[in-house]
Amino acid sequence: MLDENRLFPADPEARSVAAKLYEAVRNLPIISPHGHTDPRWFAQNQPFPNPSALFIQPDHYIFRMLYSQGVPLESLGIAPLGGTSNADPREIWRIFAKHYFLFRGTPTRLWFDYALQNQFGLKQRLTPDNADEYYDLIDKKLQTPEFLPRTLFEAFHIEVLATTDSPLDTLEHHKAIRESGWKGRVIPTFRPDAVIDADHTGFLANIEKLGHITGEDISTWPGYLNALRSRRAFFKSMGATATDHGHLTAATADLDPSTAASLYARILSGRSVPEEQEIFRAQMLTEMAGMSVEDGLIMQLHPGSIRNHNTQLYQRFGRDMGADIPSPTEYVRALRPLLNRFGNDPRLTFILFTLDETSYSRELAPLAGHYPALKLGPPWWFQDSPEGMMRFREQATETAGFYNTAGFNDDTRAFLSIPARHDVARRIDCAFLGRLVAQHRLDEDEAFQVAEDLTVNLVRKAYKL
């Protein structure tokens, strides 16, 4: 299924250089500084239940495509809120195989074929005819020691893997990993949306729990900020090197303390209006940047997704059901208050992501090409594709260069897609560099250094790994 020259340029000279560059980086360790895998997998180290639970149910790339073609989520074993699912895992797999043609030309197809061939030795395309055979073979292998989560982690040559965690999380699974004696490095990431976004489900209850956990008086603005500092310190003590923020916009604000305190009181009253909630989110991004200056945690911002666009689906199944849709995002004016405060401070590393590709050359690359604090994150989510990665390099490099970017991260919930996603990123970076060499815009020895930097060195530096 997998050609050795896949994703390399068609031009023979550029392809030859890309292939040589790829050979130099293909076996470098995987550094996964941002993702959504479950730390429970590595704490308990139990076999994955079955092929459907491994490949289909945690992967919104897969089930959103099936849903778009009329496949009910219940038939894929995804239970409604408060309900259960009795869907047969083998039948789920058959449904997937029947609809596998839907993924032609998509990155999901690349990732899945990679896993079939490289993890399970299956070299024929998945079809309804071989679905049961493949299910049985994968299911059997999942029960062997070689396919336990920790063993796969080591086989994938993962140097470090970061999860994304609620600010209220006990991090008990990370604690269990650390105390187990296993050498795999799995670290948490502080994602405070649940206690700084007043539009978040259960926000006021979350604030109350934040105060209970930390022992701080969250009824006051200073007490609230101290509670957040306390949780950040706890996450850092558990190995975290970064925070992550998933706001709809990139808006930031820089209110004076008394105005910020008054706004917080309004938010805490439960009577705030959307405009006040947006200003509060904007202020909290600046507060989080200030705390990052204090404690050294890297700050990541992932704006531009209208969450839970499908209201009926959200009401029935809850969050993260594949119905988050990209929206245009403005950065230059939005980030100015925060950058005026902290953009020149060498103690801050602020990694920006986007779902709005029109902002690459117009806004993001010029910003990152100027402010010392800023780095550009890799193409994310809907742009985590060969074309998306190439567009990013083409549009961002001319202004920001390579060294104002932060390498690659896979941002996945599907564990077996991690090596596949990193392989695609390495191939595309080498394809881009091979083209520059063939065009005499970059010397070949420089291309080898850049390829290694893009694969491991930049991400280690950006995330303090």
C-alpha positions in Angstrom: 0.0 0.0 0.0 2.9 2.4 0.8 5.3 3.5 -1.8 8.7 4.5 -0.5 8.6 7.8 -2.4 5.1 8.8 -1.3 4.7 12.6 -0.8 8.1 13.4 -2.4 8.2 15.8 -5.3 7.6 14.5 -8.8 10.7 16.3 -10.1 13.5 13.7 -10.1 16.2 16.0 -8.8 14.1 17.3 -5.9 12.8 13.8 -5.2 16.3 12.5 -4.9 17.3 15.1 -2.4 14.1 14.7 -0.4 14.7 10.9 -0.2 18.2 11.4 1.1 17.0 14.0 3.7 14.2 11.7 4.8 16.6 8.8 5.3 18.6 11.0 7.7 15.5 11.8 9.9 13.1 8.9 9.5 14.3 7.1 12.5 14.8 10.0 14.8 12.8 9.8 18.0 9.2 11.0 18.1 8.5 14.0 20.3 4.8 14.5 20.8 4.4 17.8 22.9 0.7 18.2 22.3 -2.1 15.6 22.0 -5.1 14.0 23.6 -4.1 10.4 24.3 -5.4 8.9 27.5 -2.8 8.7 30.3 -4.8 5.8 31.7 -3.5 3.6 28.9 0.1 4.0 30.1 -0.7 3.9 33.8 -2.7 0.7 33.6 -0.9 -0.8 30.6 -3.8 -3.0 29.7 -4.5 -4.4 26.2 -6.7 -2.3 23.9 -10.1 -3.9 23.9 -10.6 -4.5 20.2 -9.7 -3.0 16.7 -12.8 -0.7 16.7 -12.0 0.7 20.2 -8.4 1.3 19.1 -8.9 2.8 15.6 -12.5 4.1 15.2 -14.2 5.2 18.4 -11.4 7.7 19.7 -10.8 9.2 16.2 -13.1 12.0 15.3 -11.5 12.2 11.8 -13.0 8.8 11.1 -16.4 9.0 12.7 -17.2 12.5 11.4 -16.6 11.3 7.9 -18.9 8.3 8.4 -21.5 10.5 10.0 -21.4 12.9 7.1 -22.5 10.0 4.9 -25.4 9.0 7.1 -23.8 6.5 9.4 -25.4 6.9 12.9 -22.8 7.4 15.7 -24.7 4.7 17.8 -23.8 2.1 15.1 -20.1 3.0 15.7 -20.4 2.2 19.4 -20.6 5.9 20.5 -23.2 6.1 23.2 -25.5 9.1 23.8 -25.1 11.1 27.0 -26.4 9.1 29.9 -26.8 6.0 27.7 -24.9 2.9 26.7 -24.0 1.3 23.4 -24.4 -2.4 22.6 -22.9 -2.1 19.2 -20.8 -5.2 18.2 -17.1 -4.2 17.7 -16.9 -6.6 14.7 -19.9 -5.0 13.1 -18.4 -1.5 13.7 -15.3 -2.7 11.9 -17.4 -4.0 9.0 -19.2 -0.7 8.7 -15.8 1.1 8.6 -14.5 -1.3 5.9 -17.6 -0.9 3.8 -17.1 2.9 3.9 -13.3 3.0 3.6 -13.6 4.4 0.1 -14.8 7.7 1.7 -11.2 8.4 2.9 -9.6 8.4 -0.5 -7.2 11.3 -0.8 -7.5 12.2 2.9 -4.7 12.2 5.5 -6.7 9.6 7.5 -6.2 7.2 4.6 -2.4 7.7 4.8 -2.4 7.3 8.6 -4.6 4.2 8.6 -2.7 2.4 5.8 0.6 3.2 7.6 -0.7 1.6 10.8 -2.0 -1.5 8.9 1.2 -2.1 7.1 3.8 -1.0 9.7 2.2 -2.2 12.9 0.3 -5.2 11.7 2.1 -6.3 8.5 -1.1 -6.0 6.4 -0.2 -4.8 2.9 -3.6 -4.9 1.1 -6.1 -2.2 1.3 -9.0 -2.7 3.7 -12.2 -3.9 2.0 -15.4 -5.5 3.0 -14.0 -8.8 1.7 -11.0 -8.8 4.0 -12.6 -6.9 6.9 -13.2 -10.0 9.1 -9.7 -11.4 8.4 -8.1 -8.1 9.3 -10.3 -7.8 12.4 -9.3 -11.2 13.7 -5.6 -10.7 13.0 -5.5 -7.2 14.7 -7.6 -8.4 17.6 -5.3 -11.4 18.2 -2.2 -9.2 18.1 -3.8 -6.7 20.6 -3.8 -9.4 23.2 0.0 -10.0 22.9 2.6 -8.3 25.1 4.0 -6.6 22.0 0.9 -4.5 21.7 0.5 -3.3 25.2 0.5 0.5 25.4 3.9 0.9 27.0 5.5 -1.6 24.6 4.1 0.3 21.6 5.2 3.6 23.1 8.8 2.2 23.2 8.5 0.5 19.7 7.3 3.9 18.3 10.5 5.4 19.7 8.6 8.1 21.5 10.9 10.3 23.5 8.1 12.2 25.3 4.3 12.4 25.0 2.2 15.2 26.4 -1.5 14.7 27.3 -4.0 17.6 27.6 -5.7 17.8 31.0 -8.3 19.7 32.9 -7.1 22.2 35.5 -9.2 20.3 38.0 -7.6 16.9 37.1 -6.0 15.0 40.0 -3.4 13.7 37.5 -3.6 10.3 39.3 -2.7 8.4 36.1 0.4 10.5 35.6 1.3 9.9 39.2 0.8 6.1 38.7 3.1 6.2 35.6 5.8 8.0 37.5 5.6 5.6 40.5 5.5 2.5 38.3 9.2 2.6 37.5 8.6 2.6 33.7 10.9 4.9 31.9 8.5 6.2 29.3 8.0 10.0 29.6 4.3 10.9 29.7 3.6 14.5 30.9 0.5 16.5 31.5 -0.5 19.9 29.9 -2.4 22.5 31.8 -5.6 23.3 29.8 -7.5 25.9 31.9 -10.5 26.6 29.6 -12.9 25.0 32.1 -12.1 27.7 34.7 -11.3 30.8 32.6 -14.0 30.5 29.9 -17.4 31.6 31.3 -19.2 30.0 28.4 -17.7 26.6 29.3 -20.2 24.0 30.5 -20.3 24.0 34.3 -18.1 27.0 34.6 -19.3 28.3 38.0 -19.2 24.8 39.5 -15.7 24.4 38.1 -14.6 27.7 39.8 -16.1 26.5 43.1 -14.1 23.2 42.8 -11.0 25.2 41.9 -11.3 27.0 45.2 -11.9 23.8 47.1 -8.9 22.0 45.6 -6.5 24.9 46.2 -7.9 26.3 49.5 -7.9 29.8 47.9 -10.7 32.3 48.2 -12.0 32.3 44.7 -14.7 34.9 45.5 -11.9 37.5 45.1 -9.9 38.4 42.0 -6.5 37.9 43.8 -7.7 34.6 45.3 -8.8 33.4 41.9 -5.5 34.2 40.3 -3.6 32.5 43.2 -5.8 29.4 42.7 -4.7 29.3 39.1 -1.1 29.7 40.1 -1.4 26.9 42.5 -2.8 24.5 39.9 -0.1 25.5 37.4 2.5 24.7 40.1 1.0 21.3 40.7 1.0 20.5 37.0 4.6 21.7 36.7 5.6 19.4 39.6 4.1 16.5 37.7 6.3 17.2 34.7 4.2 19.7 32.6 6.1 22.1 30.5 3.2 23.9 28.8 -0.3 25.3 29.0 -2.9 25.2 26.2 -5.8 27.5 25.4 -8.6 26.7 23.0 -10.5 30.0 22.8 -12.7 30.9 19.8 -10.8 34.1 19.1 -7.3 35.3 19.7 -8.5 38.4 21.5 -6.4 39.6 24.4 -6.9 42.5 26.9 -4.8 44.4 29.4 -7.2 45.7 32.0 -6.1 47.5 35.1 -6.5 45.4 38.3 -9.6 47.2 39.6 -11.4 46.9 36.3 -10.4 43.2 36.0 -11.6 42.6 39.5 -15.0 44.2 38.7 -15.3 42.1 35.6 -14.5 38.9 37.5 -17.2 39.7 40.0 -19.7 40.2 37.2 -18.6 36.8 35.7 -18.9 35.1 39.1 -22.4 36.4 39.6 -23.6 34.3 36.7 -25.3 37.3 35.1 -22.6 38.2 32.6 -23.4 38.8 28.9 -21.4 37.3 26.0 -19.5 40.6 25.4 -18.3 40.5 29.0 -17.4 36.9 28.8 -15.3 37.6 25.7 -13.4 40.4 27.4 -12.8 38.1 30.4 -11.4 35.4 28.1 -9.2 38.1 26.5 -7.9 39.3 29.9 -7.3 35.8 31.1 -5.0 35.1 28.1 -2.9 38.0 29.2 -3.0 36.9 32.8 -1.9 33.4 31.7 1.0 34.9 29.7 2.1 36.8 32.8 2.0 33.6 34.8 4.1 31.9 32.1 6.7 34.6 32.6 6.7 33.8 36.3 6.7 29.9 36.2 8.3 29.2 32.8 5.4 27.1 31.3 5.2 27.4 27.6 1.9 29.0 26.4 -0.1 27.6 23.4 -3.1 29.2 21.8 -5.4 27.2 19.5 -8.1 29.6 18.4 -10.6 29.7 15.6 -12.9 26.6 16.1 -16.6 27.1 16.6 -17.2 24.2 18.9 -20.2 21.9 18.8 -21.6 23.5 15.6 -24.2 20.7 15.3 -26.5 21.6 18.2 -28.5 18.4 18.0 -25.5 16.2 18.1 -24.0 18.2 21.0 -27.2 17.9 23.0 -27.4 14.1 22.3 -23.7 13.1 22.6 -21.8 16.0 24.2 -18.5 17.6 23.2 -15.9 16.4 20.7 -18.2 14.7 18.3 -16.5 15.9 15.1 -18.8 19.0 14.8 -16.1 21.6 15.5 -15.8 23.9 12.5 -13.0 26.4 11.6 -13.8 30.1 11.5 -11.8 33.1 10.3 -9.4 34.4 12.9 -7.7 37.8 13.3 -4.4 38.0 15.2 -2.6 41.3 14.7 -5.0 43.6 16.6 -6.2 40.7 18.8 -2.8 39.9 20.3 -1.5 43.4 20.6 -2.4 44.0 24.2 -0.7 40.8 25.3 2.3 41.3 23.1 2.7 44.9 24.3 3.0 43.5 27.8 5.0 40.4 27.2 6.0 39.9 23.6 9.5 41.2 24.1 10.2 39.2 27.3 12.7 36.4 26.7 11.1 34.4 29.6 7.9 33.8 27.5 7.5 31.3 24.7 4.0 31.7 23.1 3.2 29.2 20.4 0.4 30.2 18.0 -1.8 27.9 16.0 -4.5 28.6 13.4 -7.3 27.0 11.5 -7.4 30.0 9.2 -4.7 29.5 6.6 -5.3 33.0 5.1 -3.5 34.4 8.2 -0.2 32.6 7.6 1.6 35.1 5.3 -0.5 38.1 6.2 -0.4 38.0 10.0 1.2 35.0 11.8 4.5 34.8 9.9 5.2 38.6 10.3 4.3 38.5 14.0 6.5 35.5 14.7 9.2 37.0 12.5 9.4 40.0 14.8 8.4 39.2 18.4 11.0 37.2 20.4 8.2 35.5 22.4 6.3 34.1 19.5 6.7 30.8 17.6 4.4 29.3 15.0 2.9 25.9 15.8 2.5 23.4 12.9 -0.6 23.0 10.8 -3.2 21.7 13.1 -6.4 19.7 12.8 -8.0 20.3 9.4 -4.7 21.4 8.0 -2.8 18.4 9.5 -2.5 17.0 5.9 0.2 16.9 3.2 -1.2 19.9 1.4 -1.8 21.8 4.6 1.8 21.2 5.7 3.2 22.3 2.4 1.1 25.4 2.3 2.4 26.3 5.8 6.0 26.0 4.7 5.4 27.9 1.5 3.6 30.8 3.2 5.3 31.1 6.6 9.0 30.4 5.7 9.6 33.5 3.6 8.9 35.8 6.5 9.3 33.8 9.7 12.0 31.4 8.4 12.3 27.9 9.9 13.6 28.9 13.3 10.5 30.8 14.4 8.5 27.6 14.1 8.0 24.9 16.7 8.5 21.7 14.8 5.6 19.2 14.6 3.0 17.9 17.0 0.4 15.3 16.2 -2.6 16.5 18.3 -4.2 13.1 18.3 -6.5 11.0 20.3 -5.7 7.9 18.2 -2.5 6.3 19.6 -1.5 4.3 16.6 -1.7 7.3 14.3 1.2 9.0 16.1 4.1 7.4 14.1 2.0 7.8 10.9 1.4 11.5 11.4 5.1 12.2 12.2 6.1 10.2 9.2 3.9 12.4 7.0 5.3 15.6 8.5 8.9 14.4 8.0 8.2 13.5 4.4 6.6 16.9 3.6 9.4 18.8 5.3 12.0 16.9 3.3 10.0 17.4 0.1 10.0 21.1 0.7 13.7 21.2 1.5 14.5 19.0 -1.5 12.7 21.5 -3.7 14.7 24.4 -2.3 17.9 22.5 -2.9 16.9 21.7 -6.5 16.1 25.3 -7.0 19.5 26.3 -5.6 17.9 28.3 -2.8 19.5 26.2 -0.1 22.7 24.2 0.1 22.3 20.5 0.6 24.4 20.5 3.8 22.0 23.2 5.2 19.0 21.2 4.2 20.2 18.2 6.3 20.6 20.4 9.3 17.2 22.0 8.8 15.5 18.6 8.4 16.9 17.5 11.7 15.9 20.8 13.4 12.4 20.5 12.1 12.1 16.9 13.3 13.5 17.1 16.8 15.6 20.1 17.7 13.0 22.9 17.4 10.3 21.1 19.3 12.7 20.2 22.1 13.7 23.8 22.4 10.2 25.3 22.1 8.6 23.0 24.7 11.7 22.9 27.0 12.0 19.1 26.4 
